Amino acid sequence: MTLTHFDARSVLSVEFTKSQIVASVPGFFFCMWYASKKHWLANNVLGIAFCIQGIEMLSLGSFKTGAILLAGLFVYDIFWVFFTPVMVSVAKSFDAPIKLLFPTADAARPFSMLGHELMQC
């Protein structure tokens, strides 16, 4: 029976580059602006940033894998958007930057979400 040495410093070791530290400062204040004001522009920028980060983290081995993934997501999106009310109800009830909001001139419905009118978000 072999016992291995557990080093807490190696488990909790975190490294940052200079560019990550520089980018974290405005990012922190931008997130605080969204958390305090829930402004539509901050919502959109954070939503786009989450999408870009997700795309950067995705690594595909081949063109065929990417094509299969996109075809599956296409069918998935068509089903959940057009054949069920799930997407709109989740977007209306979930208060997070997961949707793009656009201001309208209508006071009763101040935001539009990709063609779907929303009540006050």
C-alpha positions as CSV (number, residue, x, y, z in Angstrom):
1,M,0.0,0.0,0.0
2,T,1.4,3.3,-1.1
3,L,0.6,6.6,0.5
4,T,0.9,9.7,-1.6
5,H,1.7,13.1,-0.2
6,F,-1.1,15.6,-0.4
7,D,0.2,19.1,-1.1
8,A,-2.6,21.7,-0.6
9,R,-0.5,24.4,-2.3
10,S,-0.4,22.4,-5.6
11,V,-4.2,21.9,-5.5
12,L,-4.9,25.6,-4.8
13,S,-2.3,26.9,-7.2
14,V,-3.7,29.5,-9.5
15,E,-1.7,31.4,-12.2
16,F,-2.6,34.5,-14.0
17,T,-1.0,36.3,-17.0
18,K,-0.5,40.0,-17.0
19,S,-3.2,40.5,-19.7
20,Q,-5.7,38.5,-17.5
21,I,-5.0,40.7,-14.5
22,V,-5.3,43.9,-16.6
23,A,-8.6,42.6,-18.2
24,S,-10.1,41.6,-14.9
25,V,-10.1,45.2,-13.5
26,P,-12.6,46.6,-16.1
27,G,-14.4,43.3,-16.2
28,F,-15.0,43.5,-12.4
29,F,-16.4,47.0,-12.7
30,F,-18.5,46.1,-15.7
31,C,-20.0,43.1,-13.8
32,M,-20.8,45.4,-10.9
33,W,-22.5,47.8,-13.2
34,Y,-24.7,45.0,-14.5
35,A,-25.4,43.7,-11.0
36,S,-26.4,47.1,-9.7
37,K,-28.3,48.6,-12.6
38,K,-29.4,45.6,-14.8
39,H,-28.9,47.9,-17.8
40,W,-29.8,46.3,-21.2
41,L,-26.4,47.2,-22.7
42,A,-24.5,45.5,-19.9
43,N,-26.8,42.4,-20.3
44,N,-26.0,42.2,-24.0
45,V,-22.2,42.7,-23.6
46,L,-22.0,40.0,-20.9
47,G,-24.2,37.6,-22.9
48,I,-21.9,38.0,-25.9
49,A,-18.8,37.6,-23.7
50,F,-20.2,34.3,-22.3
51,C,-20.8,33.1,-25.9
52,I,-17.3,34.0,-27.0
53,Q,-15.8,32.3,-24.0
54,G,-17.8,29.2,-24.6
55,I,-16.7,29.1,-28.3
56,E,-13.0,29.6,-27.2
57,M,-13.2,26.7,-24.8
58,L,-14.7,24.4,-27.4
59,S,-12.1,22.3,-29.3
60,L,-13.3,20.2,-32.2
61,G,-11.1,17.5,-33.7
62,S,-12.3,17.6,-37.2
63,F,-14.6,19.4,-39.6
64,K,-17.0,16.4,-39.6
65,T,-17.4,16.7,-35.8
66,G,-18.2,20.4,-36.1
67,A,-20.7,19.8,-38.8
68,I,-22.5,17.1,-36.8
69,L,-22.5,19.4,-33.7
70,L,-23.9,22.3,-35.7
71,A,-26.6,20.2,-37.4
72,G,-27.7,18.8,-34.0
73,L,-27.8,22.2,-32.4
74,F,-29.8,23.5,-35.4
75,V,-32.5,20.8,-35.0
76,Y,-32.5,21.3,-31.2
77,D,-33.0,25.0,-31.6
78,I,-35.8,24.7,-34.1
79,F,-37.7,22.2,-31.9
80,W,-37.4,24.2,-28.6
81,V,-38.0,27.6,-30.1
82,F,-40.8,26.9,-32.6
83,F,-42.6,23.9,-31.2
84,T,-42.6,24.6,-27.4
85,P,-43.0,27.7,-25.3
86,V,-40.0,26.8,-23.2
87,M,-37.4,29.2,-24.6
88,V,-39.5,32.3,-24.2
89,S,-40.8,31.4,-20.7
90,V,-37.2,30.7,-19.5
91,A,-35.9,33.9,-21.0
92,K,-38.7,35.9,-19.3
93,S,-38.3,34.3,-15.9
94,F,-34.5,33.8,-15.7
95,D,-32.8,37.1,-14.7
96,A,-29.3,36.7,-16.1
97,P,-27.4,37.8,-19.2
98,I,-28.6,34.8,-21.4
99,K,-30.6,36.8,-23.9
100,L,-30.1,39.9,-26.0
101,L,-32.4,42.8,-25.1
102,F,-33.2,45.8,-27.3
103,P,-35.0,48.9,-26.1
104,T,-38.4,49.8,-27.7
105,A,-40.4,52.9,-27.8
106,D,-43.4,51.1,-26.2
107,A,-43.6,52.0,-22.5
108,A,-45.8,48.9,-21.7
109,R,-43.1,46.6,-23.2
110,P,-39.8,48.4,-22.9
111,F,-37.6,45.6,-24.3
112,S,-37.7,43.3,-27.3
113,M,-35.9,40.0,-27.3
114,L,-34.9,38.9,-30.8
115,G,-38.4,39.6,-32.1
116,H,-40.3,38.4,-29.0
117,E,-41.7,41.2,-26.9
118,L,-40.9,41.1,-23.2
119,M,-42.6,42.6,-20.3
120,Q,-40.4,44.5,-17.9
121,C,-37.2,42.4,-17.4
